[in-house]
């Protein structure tokens, strides 16, 4: 029995490994996929942001999310101190965010250690405010 056609197939795993080494998987940018916001008794706000990012470990993970005013001012930042490799997406909160008068909506954006800011952002209307 002649096996000429089997030999090239045996090279497939080697070729696939070579491609993976040349083009490693990338976790991409961090996306904000949901936000819940509550006004607190003292007039500040609490934000519960859900972030999705294919964290790969300490060198590439979603490391923060920010609350941003319409004019681009950062009103609050939640630093994320470790990767969430096995918890995706994950939700974390940021409390005591003071929003200046006259702002009805804010943007929540996330960043990661490799790409910085980017990915999907989330617009949220503040409770008791109108657009």
Residue pairs with C-beta under 8 A, 6 or more apart in sequence:
25 54
25 56
26 60
26 114
27 53
27 54
27 55
27 56
27 60
27 61
27 112
27 114
28 53
28 54
28 115
28 119
29 53
29 110
29 112
29 115
29 118
29 119
30 51
30 52
30 53
30 62
30 65
30 110
30 111
30 112
30 115
30 118
30 119
31 51
31 52
31 53
31 110
31 119
31 120
32 49
32 50
32 51
32 65
32 108
32 109
32 110
32 119
32 120
32 121
32 122
33 50
33 51
33 52
33 89
33 120
33 122
34 49
34 50
34 89
34 91
34 122
35 47
35 48
35 49
35 50
35 108
35 122
35 124
36 47
36 48
37 45
37 46
37 47
37 48
37 124
37 126
37 127
38 45
38 46
38 127
39 45
39 126
39 127
39 128
40 46
40 95
40 96
42 96
43 98
44 95
44 96
44 97
44 98
44 99
45 67
45 95
45 97
45 98
45 99
45 126
46 93
46 94
46 95
46 96
46 97
47 67
47 76
47 78
47 93
47 94
47 95
47 97
47 108
47 124
48 91
48 92
48 93
49 65
49 78
49 91
49 92
49 93
49 94
49 108
49 110
49 122
50 89
50 90
50 91
51 62
51 65
51 80
51 89
51 90
51 91
51 92
51 110
52 88
52 89
53 61
53 62
53 84
53 88
53 110
53 112
53 119
54 88
55 61
55 62
55 83
55 84
55 85
55 88
56 83
56 85
57 83
57 85
58 82
58 83
59 113
59 114
60 112
60 113
60 114
61 80
61 82
61 83
61 84
61 85
61 112
61 113
62 80
62 84
62 110
62 111
62 112
63 79
63 80
63 111
63 112
63 113
64 77
64 78
64 79
64 80
64 110
64 111
65 77
65 78
65 80
65 92
65 94
65 108
65 109
65 110
65 111
66 74
66 76
66 77
66 78
66 108
66 109
66 110
66 111
66 117
67 74
67 75
67 76
67 77
67 94
67 97
67 106
67 107
67 108
68 74
68 75
68 106
68 107
68 108
68 109
69 75
69 99
69 100
69 103
69 106
70 103
70 105
70 106
70 107
75 97
75 98
75 99
75 100
75 106
76 94
76 96
76 97
77 94
78 92
78 93
78 94
80 92
84 90
99 106
99 126
103 126
103 129
104 125
104 126
104 129
104 130
104 131
105 123
105 124
105 125
105 126
105 129
105 131
106 123
106 124
106 126
107 121
107 122
107 123
107 124
108 121
108 122
108 124
109 117
109 119
109 121
109 122
110 117
110 119
111 117
111 118
112 118
112 119
125 131
